[in-house]
Amino acid sequence: MRLLLDTHLLLWVATETSRLSPTARDLIDDPAHVPVFSVASLWEIAIKRGLGRRGFDYDPRRLRDGFLANGYEELTITSDHALVVQALPPIHRDPFDRLLVAQATVEGLLLLTADAQVATYPGPVRAV
């Protein structure tokens, strides 16, 4: 199974593994699963780092290199992903989270999230 990790989970995998729940750790470490990161998450990190947001002071280029070196797949953003966003219910206002939900839906991935509100979207989303 391919697992799309939300931005917070990606940051925790890379920098603070102690913040991952045991469930998240088990799913991500399972060799039967392929971890996936979205370009949208790197974009979010780059924007929030540029704004000086606390918790986003990591170089997105180094994060990307580290994920690729550790067997993560990179998911680009397509027009199909963007178009599915408009059909999502207005559960969450964060455009990056909405795009991740759309990507998981279009690509048949399971989105793992640390955000309970995002996990209420219908479709392939699971809170961990």
N, C-alpha and C positions, 0 to 999 in steps of 0.2 A: 504494500500500500504506500502511496506517496502522501507525505504529510507536509502541508504548507504551514509554516510557523509564523505567527503574527510578530510584529515588530518587537514587542517586549520580550517574548520568548527568545527571539534571535539574540537580542542584547544579553539576556541572561545566560544563554548557551555560551556566548563568546566571552562574557566578563564576570558573571556572578552565578555560577551553576548552583550555588546553595539556594537561590531563590526559586529554582524549578521545583515543582511538586514531584513527589515520587511517581505519580502517574505520567506526567510529562516526560520525566527522565526515562522511564521504562519504554514509552512509545518511541521516543527519539533514538534510544540506544538499541532498539530491537533491529537486528540485521535484516529482518524481513521488510522493514520500512525504509523508504527513501526520503530523507529530509529535503525540503524545498524551501528556498527563500525567494521572495518577490522583489523585483526591482523597485516596486512601490515602497517597500520597507527601507531600502537604501535611500530612496528619494526623501522619505519622511525623516530619516536620521540626518541627512544632509541639511534639510531645511531647518530642523529644530536645533541642530548644532550651530548653524549659522545665526540663529536667533538667540543663542546662548542659553537654551533651555536646559535646566538641570536634568541629568540622567541621559543626555544625548551628546556627551562630549567625546565621542569615539569617531575615528576616521572611517567613513563608509568604504573607502577604497581598501583599507586594511581588513575591514570586516569581510568584504566580498572575497578578497584573496584567501582569507582564512576559511570561509565556508566552502569555497571551491576546493581548496586543498584537503578538506575533510570530507569530501564526497557529497556535498550538498548540490542539488540541482538549482540552477538559476532560472526563474520564470520571468520572462519579459511581459510587457503590457501590450495587449492587442486591442484593436477596435471592438472585437467581440466582448472583451472584458468591460470596456467602457460603456458599451450599449446595455449590458445586463444591469449595470448600476442603477439605471433609471427605473427598472422594474422592481427593485428591492423596496420593501416597506420602510417607512421612515423611523426605524427603530433606533438608529445610531446616526449622529450627525458627522462624525469624523470621516472625511472623504477617503483617507487611506484604509481605514477598517472596512468601509463599504466596498472599496476596490478589491481588497483581499477576499471578501465574501464572494464577490462576483467571479474572481479568478478561480476560487475553489469550485464554484458551481459549474463554470464553463469547462474547466480542465478535469473534472472528476476527482479532485483532491479532497482530503479531509483537512479542514482548517483547524489548527489547534490554537486556542486563544486563552489568554489570562484574564480577559475581560468578560465578565458574566453577562453584560448587556449585549455584546457582540454574539455571544453563544445563543441568544434567543432568536437569531435569524433562522428561518426555515432552511433546510438544506444541510450540506456537509460541514457542519461547524460543531466543535466540541470544546467545552471549557475544561481546562486542565490546571 
